[in-house]
Amino acid sequence: MGIENAIFNRMTLLVGETAMERIANQRVIVFGVGGVGSWCAESLVRNGIRHLTIVDSDRVCVTNVNRQLQATTKTVGQVKVETLKERLLDINPQAEINAIQEIYSAENAAQFHLETYDYIIDAIDSLEHKARLILHATECPGKFYSAMGAALKMDPTKVSVTEFWKVQGCPLARALRKRFKRIGEYPRKKFQCVYSPEVLPNKGTVTTCGTSACLCPKAIIAAGNPDLINHEWCSSKAQINGTTSHITAIFGFTLAGLVMQDVCAEG
């Protein structure tokens, strides 16, 4: 038995050899490999996905350590997609992992060739880029799944899945719907979302460490590498909200689970 067959022995026991062949042949792309997308990517590879593209422009920040799979005190400052790729290949060395350090936008959307993927996963934080990806992905033949806001939540039992227009209690979903109505463009097909209606208040205050272990702009300049500012998101966010690792992981695992269920339901 080869190492790859041995890795997926338990998954094969559950779904069978035919389903495992289908899983191995799927092409999946994940946009955003932070608190949600990193866990999604790992679950996909551990379940047998061999052709995976991961897209994220950011580098690991010390504030990512509490919730992102590839974020540790040793990986701070490293490119997120490259660090995650290394881990995924440690899981399955025969997987084909394409790591793209880019921000998805309307200007570069064509370079991702979404029409070539069987599954498109959205785990983007930025409202503008998320809305554009939704519009683009729902024009493509592949299945599309999206994560709504995972911050300000603690209760794992409230994480749910429903169609985008039926999501209730999520500020991000509400903002997306308002944006689509304002610009007069709408998703071309229905798609499933992972969300939670729970919205808790922030009880603490945001601070920056002011050291080279942090990727805030002042720390980057102090460390002598101002070019990294282009890939630092925290300071550009309108609001920073508290987040827990178990909620972001559940969101990511649920996205991966939707893919697995869909692939195994075929035939």
N, C-alpha and C positions, 0 to 999 in steps of 0.2 A: 504494500500500500504506500503510495507516494505521500509526501508531507501534506500536500494540498487536500488530498482525499481524507487524510487523517484529521486535519483541522476541522473539516465540515461533516465529520461522522455523525454528530448528534443532530445537526440540522437535516442531514439526509434521512436519518431515522424518522424524523417528524414529517417531512414533506415528500420524500421519495426522490429517486434518481432523475426522473423526467423533469420535475420541478427544479431541481438543482441545476440541471443543464440550462433551463430557461433563465434562472437567476444569473448564472455565469455569463450569459450572452447579452444581458441588458446593458444599455449605455445610460449612465445616470450623471447628472450635473447638479452640484449643490452650490448655491450662491450664498456666501456668508458662512464662515466657519468659526464663529464666535461661540457664545454660550449655548446656542441651539444647534447650529450647523455642524459643529465639531463632533458632538455626540451622535448626530444623525449619520455622518460620514463613517464613524467607527462602527456603528451598528450595521450599516450596509455591507462593509467589508467583512466583518465577522460573520455575517449571514451568507456570504458567498458572491457578492457583487465584485466583479473583476475589472470592469471598465468604469472608472469613476473620475470625473473632473471636479476639482474644488476651486472656488473662486473667492478671493478676498484680497483687498489691497493692504490690509493692516499688518502691523507687527505686534508681537506679544507685549502687553503693558503689565506692570505689576498689579494693576487693579483687575486684570483678567483672571488672576490665579484662583479666585474663589469659585469660578463657574465655567471655565473653558478647558476642554480636555487637554490640549497641548500646552497650556499655560502652567509653568512651574517657575520657581525662583531661578532655575538654571536656564530657562528659555526666554526670559525677559529680553526684549530687543530683537529677537529673531523673527523672520518672516513667518506669519502664521501658517500659510499654505505649505511652505517648505517643511516646517517643523511637524505639521500634521502628516504630510506625505511620508516622512521618514518613519513615523509611528505606524502608519497604515501598512507600509511595506514590511515592517517588523512582524505584523500580524499575518500577512500573506505576501511573501516575496514575489509570487507570480502574478500579483495584481498589476494592472496598468493604471497608475495614478497620475493624472495630468494636473499639475498645480499651476494656477494662473494668478499672479499678483496684480490684480486690476480692480478698479471700481466699475461695476456694471452701470452703464449710462445709455441714454438715447444715442449718443455719438458713436459709441463702440459696440452697440448691440449686435450688429451683423457679424462681428468677428467670432462670436461664440457659437454660431451655427446651431441654434437651438432645434432646428428642424431635424437634426441628426440624432437627437436623444430620445430614448424611450420614456425617461422620467426626468422632470425638471423640478428641483426643490428650491423654494425660496425661504431663506433664513436671513434676509437683509433687514437692517435696522432703519436705514434712511427712508423716510416717507417718499421722497421724490423718486429715488432709484427703485424702490419696492413697487411703486405704482407703475412705473415704466416696464419693469420686468413682468408684472402681472399681465399687462396689456400685450406684451410681446409673446410671452409663453402661451397664453390662451389662444393665440393664432396658430400655434404649432400642433402637429398631430400627437405628440407625446403627452402622457399624463402629467398634470401639474398639481403640486401640493404646496401649501404656503403656511408659514408660522405667523400668527399674530403676536401681539405683545406678550413677552414672558416676564417682564419686570413687575415689581410690586405685588408679588404673589407668594403664598406660603403653603396653601392647601393642595396637596397632590390629587385629591379626589375630585377637584373641580376642573381639572384639565379634560377637555372634550374635543370632539371632532364634529364639524358640520359644514354645510355649504356656505360659501363666503357671505352671501346676502342674508343668511340666517344667523350669523354670529351676533350674539347679544352681550352687552356689558363690557366690550373691549374698546378702549379709546382709539387704538390704532386702526381697527377695522372701521370704526366710525369715521376717522379722519380720511381713510382711503376712499370710502364711499362718497364723502363730501367732495374729495378731489376729483373723482371720476365725473360726478355730476357737474362740477364747476367747469371742467375742461371739455365736457361733452363727449368723452370717450369712455367706453365700457369694455370689460372683459368679454371676449368673443364666445366663451363657453363657461359653464359652471365648473367650480373646482372646490375641493375639500380643504378646510383650514383646521389647524390645531390652535386652540385658544382656551382661555379661562376667563370667566366673568369677574373673578376676584380682582379688586383694586384696593390695595392697602396704602396708607399714607407713609411717606418717608418720615422717620422719627429722628434720624441723625442728620449730620451736616457733611458736606463733601469737602475733603481736604486733599491737597497734593503733597507728596512727600518731599519734593524739591531735590531729589537725588538723581543720579544717573540710572537708577533702577526704575525710574518712572519715565514714561514717554510723553509727559506734558511738555509744551513748547519750551518753557524756561529751562527744564532739566536737559532737554535735547541740545539746546544751544550751549548750556554749561558743559555738556559732555563733548562738545566740539563736533557735532554731527547734525547741523540744522536741516539737511536734506530730508531727514526722517520725518519732519513736520508734515510733509505731504501725505503721510500714511498714519497720522495720529488723529483720532476721531473725537476723543473725549471733550476737548476744548471747543469743538465746533457744534456740539449738541446743544439744543435749546434747553434741555433739562436732562439731568442725570438721575436715574432712579435706582433704588435698591433692588438687588437681584440675588436669588439663591440658586445654588448648584443643582439641587434636586428638581426644581421646577424646570430650569432650562434643559436639563438632561431628559426629563420626561417629555418635554416638547420634541426634542431631537429624536428620541427613541420612537415616539409616536409617528413622526414623519417617516422614519425608516420602516416602521411596522405597516404603514399604509402601502408603501411600495411592495413589501413582501407579500402582503395579503393579495394585492392586485396581481402580481406575477404568478403566485401559486394558484389563483383562482382560474387562470387561463387553462383552456383545454379540458 
